[in-house]
């Protein structure tokens, strides 16, 4: 009997706030892929709230991984999200070394910062270790801030960058290991968002209508849909277009009804579009 495809999701589990594994798991499941969380932390709410409880899972990650190995589990994909320390990055690097097979697709979302600044929890040592993690990846999905940090270059003034500069940056990132690079969430003016897709030495710009402001979890949703689409055999450009379109439709519905983006019948209809 043919087994169901599986993706290991290396990310935190947040009880309230619609982000991380809580967002990734239903989307990947809707794409008929088994989502297998490898928790990095358990949070009551995401850190954008004024008060949150956090249980750091670092000390439990290696025994958790050992159990997977003893049970002879294998994965068609490995998708990494926010990592909270140098030690976690090293554990995840070892996890990929142990579980990556020739057919396993590894996607690294280097969640490090935005708008030209690193998150307050990120240190220079963590940035250095994240650069090492790139060598294990088949695909990376940095935003512009993260791409600049990984390359050790300055963030462009006002976050404005040309297609030629993006092609240079994506090529330089690809030289560090991943054969595919998507630089995400680029400003395309007041009413569009661009994603720069790079593979086989060439870049393509995909844009979608900008809807509202930032929404927690939209990056996790993007990563989940792209990862699931690739595991299901879709080309990268098609996967990115699908992810961006899905998020845009959901956000438009949320803005229209002034609701959180994952409520209502249209969301269920959009889920069916993932297959």
N, C-alpha and C positions, 0 to 999 in steps of 0.2 A: 504494500500500500504506500502510495506517495505521501510523504510527510508534509505538513504545512511549513511554509517558510517562516523563519524566525529572525527577529532583530533584537539584539541586546541594547537596552537604553541605559546609558551611563549618565545619570542626572539625579537631581534631588526630587523628593516627593513632597509636594506642598498641598496641605489640606484644603486651603481656601485661597483663591486668587487666580485660578485658571492659567496656570503656567507649568513648565517643566513636564514631568511624567504624566501629571493629571491631564494635560492637553495631548501629549504625544500618544498615549496608550489608546484612546478611543479612535483617533484618526488612523493609526496603523492597523488597528483591528478592523476598521471599516474597509481597509484595502486588502482584507483576507490574509493578513500576516500576523503571526503571533508576536506580541510585544512582551519582552522579558526584562523587567527593570533590574538594574544593578544600582541600588541607592547610594548616593554620596552623602546625603543628609535627609532628615525628615523635619519639615517646618510646619507650624500651625497655619501660618499665612506667609505670603511672600514678603521680602524685606522692604517693599515700598510702603507697608503699613507701619504706623508709629510704634506698635508693639508686636513682637513675634517670639515664638518659642522655636529653638533650633536644637535638634539632636544630631550632632556630628557623627557620621557613620564611618569615618575613616578606619577606626580600629576593627570594624566588623567586615570591611570590604574583602580583605584577603581570605578569611575563613569562608565567606560567602562564595567567592570565586573558586576556592578549593573544592567546595561542595559541587559546584557546577562541573568541574573537571572530573571529580570522582564518579559523577553520574553520567559521564561521557556525553555531555551536551555539546552541541555544535550550533553555529549561527551563520545565517546567510549574510547578515549585516551587523555591524557594530556602529552605534551612533552615540557620540559623546557630547555632553552639554557643559553646563557650568561646573568647574572644578575649583574647590575652595582652598587648596594649599599645594605646596610643592610636593608633599608626600602623596596627595591624591593623584597628582599628575604622574608621578612615578609608578603608583599602583596601577593606574590605567594603562600606562605604557607596557607594563609587564603583562597585564590582562590581554592586550592586543597581541603581544608576542606569543602568548600561550594558545590563543583561540583563533587567530587568523589563519585561514586555509587559503589555497590558491583561488577559490571561488568566493571568499568572504569579502564583501565591500565594507570598507571602513570610512565613515564620515565623521569629521571633527568640526564641530562648531566652537570656535575658540572664543567663548563668552568672556571678554576681558574689559570692555568699556564701550563708550559711545560719545558722540559729539566732541571728539578730540581728547577725551579724558579717560583714563583707566578708572575702573570701579575702585572704591576706597579700600577694598580687601585685597587688591592686587599689588604685588611687590615686583621689583625688577627681577628677582630670582625666579618668580613664577612665570614672568614673560620669557625668560631664557629657557625654562623647562618646556614651555608651550611650543617654542620653536623646535625643540627636539621631537615633540609629539607629532609634528607635521610629517616627519619622515615615515610614520606608520600609516598615514592617511592616503586613501584613494581620492577623496574629495574633501575640500575644506570650504566653509561658508562664512568667512569673516565679513563684518561690516567695514566701512572705510577706516574707522579708528583702529580696529584690530589689525587690518592689513598693514597700516602704517607702523604699528607697534611691532608686528612680526618681522617687518623688513628693516626696522630701525631707522625710519625716515620721518620727517616732520609731517604733521597733519596739515593739509592745505588750508589756506585762508578761507573762512566761511564754508568749509567742507565742499568746495567746488573743484571738480577734477575733470579733465577731458577724457574722451574715449581712448586717446593715444596713451595718456598717462596710466589709465586703468589697464590697458593691454600690457604695458611694461611691468606694472606691479603684479598682475596676475601671472605673467611669465616668470617673474622672479620668485614668486611663491611656489609655482609649479617646479622650479628647479630644486626646491628643497624637499621634494618627495611626491606630493599629490599630482596625479595626472589631470585632475579636474579642479577648477577653482570657480566659486561664485562669490563675487563681492556684492553684498546685499544692501538693500535699503538706501540707495543713493538718491540724493535730491535731484529731481528732474524739473525743478521750478515749483510753482505754487500748487499745481494740480496733478503732478505725476511722481511716481516712485520708479526708479530704475534698478535693475539687477544686471550685473555684468557677468556673463557666462563665458568661461574660457576652457577650451580643451583642444588637443591636437594642434597647439600653437596658434590658435585663432580665437578671437573674442567676439561675442555677440551681445548687443544691448537689448534687453527686454524691458518694456515699461508698462505700467498699469496705473490706473487712476488713483490718485491719493485720496483717502477717505479719513477725515478726522485727524486726531493727533495720535500719540503713541498709545498702544494697548499692550498691557502685560500679557505675555504668552504668545504673541504673534510670531516671534522668532522661533519659538519651540514648534509651533504649528507648521511654519515654513520648513524647518529642518525635517520634521516627521514626514511630511508629504513628499518632499524630495527623496528622502531615504527610501520610503516605501515604494515610490514610483520606480526608482532605480533597481530595487530588488525584484520588482515585477517585470523588469526588462525594458522599461521605457528609456528613450534617449534623454540626456541631461537637459537639453533645451526644453523639451516637452514637459519634463518633471518640474522645472522652475516655473514655466508658464502656468501649469496646473496649480502649483502651490500659491503663486501670487494672485491668480484669479479667484481661488477659493477664499483666501483671506480678504480680498477686496470686497467680494460679495457679502461675506459675513459681517464685515465692518459696516458696509452700507446699510444692511438690514438693521444692525444695532443702532446706528445713528438715526435712521428713519423712525424707529419706535422708541428711541431713548432707552434701550435695554442693553444688558451685557451681551456680548456678541454670540454666545452659544445657547441662546434661548430661542424656541419657536420652530414651527414647521419648516420654514425655509432652510434652516440649518440641517434638518434631516434630509431635505432634498439635495443640498450641497454635498452631504456625505455620500450620497449615491453617485455623484459625479466622479468620485475618486476611483471608481471601478470601471 
